Amino acid sequence: MARRPTIADLAKTSGVSVATVDRVLNSRLPVREETARRVYEAANSIGYHAAGLIRQRMRQELPEYRLGFLLQKPGQHFYQDFAREIEAAVNAAPKFRGVPLIDYMPSQVPGEIVAKLKEMAARVRAVAVVAPDHPTITAAVEEVKAQGVPVFSLLSDFATGVREGYVGVNNLKVGRTAAWMIAKCAPRPGKVAIFVGSHRFHGHELREIGFRAFFREQAPDFTVLDTLVNLDTRQITQEAMLNLLARHPDLAGCYVAGGGMEGAIAALREVQLAEKPIAICNEITPLSRAALADNIVTMAIATPLVPLCREVVELMVHTIENGAAAAPGQTFLPFDIYLPENI
């Protein structure tokens, strides 16, 4: 049976004295953060039984920040995953103790979003939000910013020039990627359709722009139909998709650029077609994964939630500790692509 590592073993491995290890374990006297971290890493490497206690002692010395997050549609699997990854990123942050406060928008009505934003801003040091772009929301962001609470936009940008920063994917490239896949996979040119939740969502608008631009520049034999607004809902998307399939037998492809993919998938499963259109959706969920496996969907373009949550948490705390940036910026993360063969 292996010998249990002792405090002397820990001191030797970490390159410090036994007295220093004792101070780290018992908080008898202050120890530099670098030294405490070295002892903690050594404890983990040799399997020292009090490694968890060392981490707890280290975290007691860290500053504590309350961070707010306002998301959309709590019933959607994607936003449930998003909330879990936010909590994980805040809890795992090495340089501060975080308290994540997560809430959801009651609707996409600007006045209700503003009320929720102001309510959250009164309770936290920084807030990150998924919201449409609207002058009323921009004014609220400016007001909250003046009170010392920075606001970050997530997934879809808004209040540019006022908000502290955007963290998400490059939505223009997302739209072009969806169009590229349809053009490459469709057996022949035909009509293509795109659904957006709302033109007020900057991300949806950019995806539409990229989608149309690709076909205009690279695949002009395809015809892009008028954009369909589905309010990110399953029912509207399903009805509109069934209508498209009935009216356009030459429909070569469709892209659901926002929410509502459940409706498109249900419609494509319902109809009996010898040749279904190439379908592209956003985000990987149990439903989109099943649709990929059944070749109902050709590609799902997904937000990299783990690195996104880590990035926005780091930016929020950096702004709290160092002040607002001179020039609010954008952080683009590479998006993930799921195909039937890599799920």
C-alpha atoms as one frame of an Amber mdcrd trajectory, in Angstrom:
protein
   0.000   0.000   0.000   1.400   3.418  -1.016   2.586   5.683   1.779   0.358
   8.696   2.423   2.156  11.942   1.454   3.227  13.998   4.465   3.631  17.720
   5.032   7.384  17.213   4.587   6.756  15.629   1.170   4.581  18.565   0.239
   7.242  21.062   1.335   9.909  19.261  -0.697   7.759  19.017  -3.834   6.699
  22.670  -3.698  10.211  23.913  -2.896   9.288  25.724   0.324   9.810  25.110
   4.017   7.538  23.041   6.231   6.756  26.250   8.147   5.533  27.899   4.934
   3.310  24.933   4.137   1.901  25.164   7.657   1.081  28.852   7.119  -0.699
  28.014   3.852  -2.706  25.256   5.532  -3.658  27.180   8.643  -3.576  30.844
   7.533  -1.299  31.661  10.490   0.575  34.422   8.635   0.152  35.966   5.168
   1.669  34.033   2.287   2.217  35.377  -1.209  -0.361  34.215  -3.732   2.351
  32.738  -5.945   3.706  30.668  -3.063   0.264  29.441  -1.985  -0.514  28.449
  -5.558   2.755  26.530  -5.832   1.927  24.617  -2.653  -1.584  23.902  -3.925
  -0.321  22.597  -7.279   2.246  20.409  -5.508  -0.471  19.051  -3.204  -2.532
  18.045  -6.208   0.428  16.445  -7.954   1.369  14.179  -5.014  -2.181  13.497
  -3.842  -1.823  15.303  -0.526  -4.997  14.804   1.501  -5.502  18.507   2.355
  -5.322  19.858  -1.229  -8.972  20.882  -1.018  -8.348  22.754   2.224  -5.450
  24.636   0.640  -7.671  25.705  -2.250 -10.323  26.845   0.217  -7.770  28.898
   2.190  -6.496  30.481  -1.014  -9.959  31.448  -2.174 -10.791  33.073   1.180
  -8.174  35.717   0.396  -9.614  36.516  -3.047 -12.002  39.405  -3.775 -15.662
  38.524  -4.235 -17.748  39.883  -7.142 -21.403  39.470  -8.010 -21.823  39.079
 -11.772 -25.184  39.336 -13.530 -26.351  37.493 -16.637 -29.610  38.083 -18.496
 -30.496  35.343 -20.970 -33.468  34.497 -23.185 -36.065  31.692 -23.137 -35.385
  29.621 -19.979 -37.321  26.685 -21.412 -34.891  26.165 -24.294 -32.224  23.496
 -23.935 -29.554  25.856 -25.304 -30.127  28.496 -22.635 -30.229  25.848 -19.918
 -26.778  24.691 -21.069 -25.677  28.328 -21.244 -26.671  28.947 -17.624 -24.813
  25.836 -16.453 -21.621  26.881 -18.247 -21.850  30.411 -16.810 -22.041  28.996
 -13.290 -19.123  26.667 -13.994 -16.971  29.484 -15.397 -17.647  31.785 -12.439
 -17.047  29.038  -9.879 -13.799  27.946 -11.554 -12.300  31.437 -11.875  -8.863
  31.315 -10.219  -8.391  34.979  -9.236 -11.673  35.893  -7.571 -14.657  34.404
  -5.797 -17.709  34.894  -7.961 -21.411  34.892  -7.301 -23.322  34.405 -10.589
 -26.833  35.862 -10.706 -28.686  34.472 -13.738 -32.094  35.656 -14.871 -34.156
  35.526 -18.053 -35.972  38.102 -20.159 -39.763  37.972 -19.807 -40.141  38.943
 -23.483 -38.411  40.819 -26.293 -40.335  44.024 -25.581 -37.671  46.757 -25.113
 -39.379  48.305 -22.081 -39.468  44.985 -20.234 -35.835  44.281 -21.109 -34.831
  47.713 -19.793 -36.657  47.094 -16.508 -34.936  43.732 -16.076 -31.528  45.231
 -16.942 -31.850  48.043 -14.396 -33.062  45.641 -11.728 -30.068  43.357 -12.302
 -27.569  46.231 -12.498 -28.589  47.376  -9.015 -27.434  44.023  -7.577 -24.153
  43.283  -9.409 -20.778  44.748 -10.369 -21.099  43.896 -14.085 -23.790  42.410
 -16.301 -23.806  40.424 -19.567 -26.967  40.330 -21.660 -28.552  38.573 -24.644
 -30.873  41.182 -26.152 -32.028  42.798 -29.391 -30.579  46.090 -30.559 -32.993
  48.946 -29.822 -32.534  52.665 -28.999 -34.416  52.261 -25.709 -32.041  49.503
 -24.621 -29.016  51.546 -25.704 -30.183  54.447 -23.526 -30.587  52.088 -20.564
 -27.094  50.665 -21.087 -25.711  54.214 -21.085 -27.549  54.952 -17.834 -26.308
  51.770 -16.170 -22.771  52.449 -17.388 -22.885  55.931 -15.841 -23.660  54.257
 -12.514 -20.421  52.271 -12.778 -21.850  48.943 -13.962 -20.350  47.778 -17.297
 -22.639  45.927 -19.716 -21.493  43.215 -22.129 -23.495  41.921 -25.083 -23.624
  38.165 -25.633 -24.331  36.192 -28.847 -25.872  39.210 -30.632 -24.382  42.700
 -30.357 -26.312  45.766 -29.227 -25.639  49.279 -27.920 -22.394  49.450 -29.903
 -20.155  52.256 -28.740 -21.855  52.236 -25.339 -21.682  48.665 -24.084 -18.301
  47.534 -22.756 -17.800  44.691 -25.197 -19.359  41.953 -27.332 -18.527  38.277
 -26.803 -19.763  35.705 -29.290 -19.149  34.313 -32.747 -18.678  36.235 -35.982
 -22.266  36.081 -37.182 -21.448  37.279 -40.691 -19.196  34.237 -41.119 -21.878
  31.982 -39.628 -24.332  33.076 -42.336 -21.792  32.582 -45.114 -20.906  29.131
 -43.771 -24.556  28.050 -43.814 -24.909  29.251 -47.405 -21.689  27.508 -48.449
 -22.925  24.192 -47.089 -26.258  24.465 -48.907 -24.542  25.391 -52.187 -22.114
  22.465 -51.873 -24.633  19.828 -50.757 -27.745  20.638 -52.794 -28.002  18.257
 -55.775 -28.924  21.177 -58.038 -29.544  24.941 -57.769 -32.968  26.021 -56.573
 -34.640  28.269 -54.062 -33.290  28.765 -50.559 -35.009  30.151 -47.467 -33.738
  31.800 -44.305 -35.564  32.303 -40.995 -34.607  34.989 -38.481 -36.083  35.553
 -35.043 -36.188  39.327 -35.405 -34.367  41.948 -37.444 -33.716  43.698 -34.121
 -31.283  40.918 -33.225 -28.065  42.184 -34.748 -26.653  38.668 -34.892 -29.598
  37.380 -36.931 -29.337  40.316 -39.295 -25.622  39.711 -39.822 -26.254  36.028
 -40.511 -28.844  36.976 -43.108 -26.428  39.456 -44.720 -23.670  36.852 -44.895
 -26.069  34.212 -46.204 -27.362  36.420 -49.013 -23.913  37.783 -49.846 -22.493
  34.305 -50.375 -25.209  33.287 -52.830 -24.940  36.597 -54.646 -21.160  36.293
 -54.986 -20.488  32.554 -55.175 -23.685  30.715 -56.143 -25.897  33.045 -58.244
 -27.840  30.101 -59.738 -29.662  29.798 -56.399 -32.573  32.110 -55.571 -32.811
  33.412 -52.005 -36.463  33.899 -51.048 -37.768  36.730 -48.888 -36.596  36.405
 -45.294 -39.086  34.815 -42.916 -39.434  36.194 -39.358 -40.339  33.390 -36.939
 -39.979  35.187 -33.560 -37.729  32.272 -32.533 -40.800  30.074 -32.041 -41.434
  26.469 -33.000 -45.052  26.903 -34.124 -44.455  29.783 -36.541 -41.404  28.055
 -38.000 -43.228  24.761 -38.503 -46.195  26.387 -40.242 -43.941  28.529 -42.441
 -41.742  25.552 -43.333 -44.722  23.432 -44.363 -45.979  26.321 -46.462 -42.570
  26.707 -48.136 -42.405  23.021 -49.007 -45.902  23.128 -50.505 -45.324  26.301
 -52.556 -41.736  25.644 -53.659 -41.134  22.048 -54.765 -37.682  23.179 -55.930
 -36.648  24.332 -52.444 -32.963  23.432 -52.307 -32.172  24.502 -48.776 -33.209
  26.362 -45.652 -31.355  27.966 -42.773 -32.877  28.740 -39.386 -30.587  31.594
 -38.343 -32.024  31.981 -34.830 -34.371  29.958 -32.658 -37.299  27.849 -33.805
 -35.343  25.010 -35.401 -37.665  22.552 -33.639 -40.469  23.655 -35.957 -38.396
  23.274 -39.120 -37.248  19.812 -38.057 -40.814  18.744 -37.248 -42.020  19.949
 -40.672 -39.237  18.133 -42.512 -40.017  14.940 -40.633 -43.724  15.310 -41.416
 -43.585  15.718 -45.200 -42.954  12.817 -47.543 -40.443  14.055 -50.107 -38.150
  12.030 -52.299 -35.560  14.782 -51.974 -35.611  16.976 -48.886 -33.963  20.418
 -48.869 -30.583  20.837 -47.202 -31.381  22.088 -43.689 -28.984  24.095 -41.528
 -29.688  25.115 -37.933 -27.915  26.701 -34.994 -26.823  25.027 -31.755 -26.427
  21.389 -30.819 -29.200  20.044 -28.601 -30.704  16.562 -28.206 -33.231  17.489
 -30.903 -30.726  18.829 -33.457 -28.375  15.939 -32.696 -31.177  13.457 -33.457
 -32.040  15.349 -36.652 -28.403  15.144 -37.758 -28.340  11.419 -37.044 -31.475
  10.937 -39.163 -30.122  13.145 -42.004 -32.969  15.609 -41.551 -30.418  18.334
 -40.794 -27.141  18.539 -42.703 -25.236  20.856 -40.380 -25.625  22.526 -36.993
 -23.495  25.595 -36.262 -22.938  25.841 -32.518 -21.821  28.508 -30.063 -18.717
  27.394 -28.119 -20.299  27.921 -24.695 -17.387  26.816 -22.507 -14.749  29.245
 -23.883 -17.374  31.975 -24.345 -18.372  31.849 -20.681 -14.760  31.842 -19.532
 -13.991  34.815 -21.775 -16.897  36.990 -20.714 -16.279  36.282 -17.013 -12.617
  37.295 -17.401 -13.572  40.472 -19.257 -16.193  41.411 -16.684 -13.752  41.076
 -13.791 -10.978  42.846 -15.710 -13.314  45.813 -16.222 -14.370  45.819 -12.549
 -10.743  45.898 -11.422  -9.211  48.117 -14.116 -12.025  50.323 -15.376 -13.754
  50.614 -18.736 -11.818  50.195 -21.961 -10.977  53.297 -23.961 -12.490  51.677
 -27.047 -15.215  49.057 -26.424 -14.427  46.030 -28.543 -15.574  42.686 -29.857
 -14.337  39.221 -28.951 -14.999  36.669 -31.674 -14.739  32.983 -30.812 -14.553
  30.231 -33.455 -17.890  28.483 -33.838 -18.320  24.715 -33.788 -19.665  22.722
 -36.715 -21.601  19.492 -36.248 -22.304  17.097 -39.127 -24.025  13.703 -39.218
 -20.607  12.034 -39.146 -19.084  13.822 -36.132 -21.902  13.931 -33.573
